[in-house]
Amino acid sequence: MRVLVLGAGGQLGRELVARGPQSGVEVIGLVHLACDITSTVLVDTALDGYEPDVVINCAAWNRVDDAETAVPQAHSLNAGGPRVLAAACDMRGIKLCHISSDYVFDGTATSPIDETSPAAPLSVYGISKLEGEVEVRLGCADHQIVRTSWLYGQNGPNFPLTVLKFAAERDSLSVVNDQIGSPTWTGHLATALLSLVQRRVRGTFHLTNSGSTSWHGL
């Protein structure tokens, strides 16, 4: 099986490429500059050139707070890009595994959220990610949508690495303790994703590490 990872310059994309050999699949990674997912021409060129069996889309606007003041850019990458990818994959019979986020929910849950729970995003980022899910469902019959939470990996950027940086520069740190989530190691998620795409299943999946904590607890 040949897997093409788009957005391979990010922390999850880099982990997927690194873990390909031990998962028994051929993994090829393309960074944003090599394949902008909002460009039909670049997406078609990549899919026709590499002829993958599966595309894993890690490309996204991930700067949650900045999305509030960069609405067009967030929607272009998080919704427009998946629309282009879904159409291109569906036309070629390629499975599309699209990475989404727990931000499609309203953040009020006090227990694990299952895949049937209604989405209710509150932020521009969350709304744009939900729109991307809709585009994938409508545009590509053979799809997997994977929602995950609070990613952190060895490459960054992520919360633990940012805290370590600030800890080296400051005498004290203030971290919020009123937001609860399931921090998810990209190494674990990458392994799970490479297992998932080899299975003949379609639909929406929640993949995170177990347990929960606050940003302060993390």
Secondary structure, DSSP 8 states (H G I E B T S, - for coil): -EEEEESTTSHHHHHHHHHHHHHTSEEEEE-TTT--TT-HHHHHHHHHHH--SEEEE------TTGGGG-HHHHHIIIIIHHHHHHHHHHHHT-EEEEEEEGGGS-S--SS---TTS-----SHHHHHHHHHHHHHHHH-SSEEEEEE-SEE-SS--SHHHHHHHHHHH-S------S-EE--EEHHHHHHHHHHHTTSS--EEEE---SS-EETTT-
